Amino acid sequence: MCSFTVPPAVLQLFLLLFLASPATACTEQEKRNLLQFLAGLSSDGGLATSWCNNGADCCEWEGISCNGDGAVTGVSLESKGLEGPISPFLTNLTSLLHINLSHNSLSGGLPAELMFSRSIIVLDVSFSRLNGPLPELPSLVTTDRPLQVLNISSNQFGSEFPSATWKVMKNLIALNTSNNSFSGHIPSSLCVSSPSLALLDLSYNQLSGDIPNTLGNCSKLKVLKAGNNHLSGILPVEIFHATSLEYLSFPNNGGLQGELDGAHIVKLSSLLILDLGGNSFSGAIPESIGQLRRLEELHLGSNNMSGELPSTMSNCTNLKTIDLKINNLTGDLGKVNFATLQNLKSLDLMENNLGGIVPESIYSCSNLTALRLSANHFHGEISSRIGNLKHLSFLSISRNSFTNITKALHALKSCRNISTLLIGRNFMNEAMPQDESIDGFQNLQFLAMHQCSLTGRIPTWLSKLTRLKVLVLSKNQLTGPMPSWINSLNNLFHLDVSNNSLSGKIPVTLMEMAMLKLDKPAIYLDPSLVDLDLLIYAVDASKLQYRINSDWCKVLNLGNNKFTGVIPQEIGQLKALLYLNLSSNNFYGEIPQSIGNLTNLQRLDLSNNHLTGEIPAALEILHFLSEFNISNNDLEGPIPTTGQLSTFQASSFNGNPKLCGPMLINHCSSVEAAPISIVSAKKCSSKVIFVTAFGVFFGVGVLYDQLVLFRYFG
């Protein structure tokens, strides 16, 4: 006779499963309430069929859980494609404890019966498109409610944030109302009414007023987030009484001000993340910051902070992110021993008044992936030790006074993972390195070497950068022709060589750039890139902000050089272009009809050349043009009075004495106008099939309306 011993772990699992199984099926009343909830929806996402196929016992239905008595305790229907209002019939399930209807397409408001239920402890309707005000406390509700977790984030709730509602929420542990449109003040009664509150997220709303000092009464509060609102005033010292805080976040409110209280901030010894960026805080970073030994992220960027970086920052050995950009910080970075910060991944000191030589200790941060020192007063040469940063992906040192570009590039080629390199406005009047041994940048995708007054030719070592997507060499003193190998950069979609002294004809190979011929936006949505904002300085010195992974448009900018010859007809192959600038060169001949094929164009600048002939009627079908300039050429004839060109001001056409049109001083006579109308009609009729075929495609171009070409990087 065989015998065996059941392992204790297996026995425990068996007992757990047995006890978790309902002893009895759900009641008819429970089933009826669920079906009435389902019937109230305009679309059930196939849930009715699923339930029907699972038999009569609703405890066996998808998303439904019951207790041992067959009473429904949980409704978990997240991401089921549900549409329509939430039926209050769910509250008839008297044993219901958990509801999760998140990530659906619901409509209407949140029924008060759910929020003030006598049984529900977890209610999650996040990402569900609900709207209207949040239910206020009904007058009939006077006793405490059991609700512990309320997540209504990422909906369309609005109106004033309720205050009385929380009086009966004594058991509330987590409240997430982020990503809505609530207005009004943060209720001062929140922590008084809910002493067990551990998570409070009010971020991305329209809340205003002061931060209530009563938040300091939340002795169990671990996460406090209220960023991206309209809060003002100071950070009350009482908030530092919430000594359990691990995550304190009030970024991008703008109106928050005052100095950081060093004597009180040390009370938050458990703090992991401090985010006060995008406000108006002033004063120095307190020396006591070094006592926050658990701190992992410090965000004080875009404030009015001043003074030097405290040396005690070296004690925060768990730091992964330091963001101090756009402040008034001064002094030498050498005070901080970065060598102790072995966990540091991102250091952003852009746009301050820091100076001196970059301390060698930074190159000991072996895990650093992003380093931004741009727009400061650093000088000297880039140390060869920067090659130790094997994980470095993003480096911006632009707008400083660094020297020896050849040494810098040889040092940086050891950073094999670097994908974004912004070194413009340094190395003034040096020679562009032509050294063929510059290699190793096999992962480089964004390269900006602009406004350095570099001399020489476009170097051939650039042809080795096969993953390059954005190349900016503008505002240098480069000479010679545009290299014929340019089309070998199969991923390049943003090329700016404007404001140099390049000469010769446009090589035909430039018209064969793969990414400018085909519209493949996914080519630059590379998840491996460090997702760090780039500050871009336009000609008018205004700052524009781009996300690396989203906003880059397809550009060919050859403006303000010495190029000559005719504009090749093959330019019509670059159908993905959004911006084409050939201005201020020595081009002659007619404007190619083929430019009419560039149906995604938003900006076209052919000004300040020697172009002749009439304006091609084909340009009238460029429906997305927001900027157009053909001024200061030798064009003639009437300006087309139909299509997009007729919407531009005289400045777009000035400097062409032989042009006439209603927006110019030189009006066309009817005799002069007739021939162009006939020509336009013939040309337009020949394009009818073309326009129809690409009609849907034109609509996609609207997505790019927000993009603006840049000249200077930060």
Secondary structure, 3 states (H helix, E strand, C coil): CCCCCCCHHHHHHHHHHHHHCCCCCCCHHHHHHHHHHHHCCCECCCHHHHHHHCCCCHHHCCCEEECCCCCEEEEECCCCCCEECCCHHHHHCCCCCEEECCCCEECCCCCHHHHCCCCCCEEECCCCCCEECCCCCCCCCCCCCCCCEEECCCCEECCECCCHHHHHCCCCCEEECCCCCCECCCCCCHHHHCCCCCEEECCCCCCEECCCHHHHHCCCCCEEECCCCEEEEECCHHHHHCCCCCEEECCCCCEEEEECCHHHHCCCCCCCEEECCCCEEEEECCHHHHHCCCCCEEECCCCEEEECCCHHHHHCCCCCEEECCCCEEEEEHHHCCHHHCCCCCEEECCCCEEEECCCHHHHHCCCCCEEECCCCEEEEECCHHHHHCCCCCEEECCCCEEECHHHHHHHHCCCCCCCEEECCCCCCCCECCCCCCCCCCCCCCEEECCCCCCEECCCHHHHHCCCCCEEECCCCEEEECCCHHHHHCCCCCEEECCCCEEEEECCHHHHHCHHHHCCCHHHHCCCCCCCCCEEEECCCCCEEEECCCCCCCCEEECCCCEEEEECCHHHHHCCCCCEEECCCCEEEEECCHHHHHCCCCCEEECCCCEEEECCCHHHHHCCCCCEEECCCCEEEEECCCCCHHHHCCHHHCCCCCEEECCCCCCCCCHHHHHHHHHHHHHHHHCCHHHHHHCHHHHHHHHHHCCCCCCCEEC
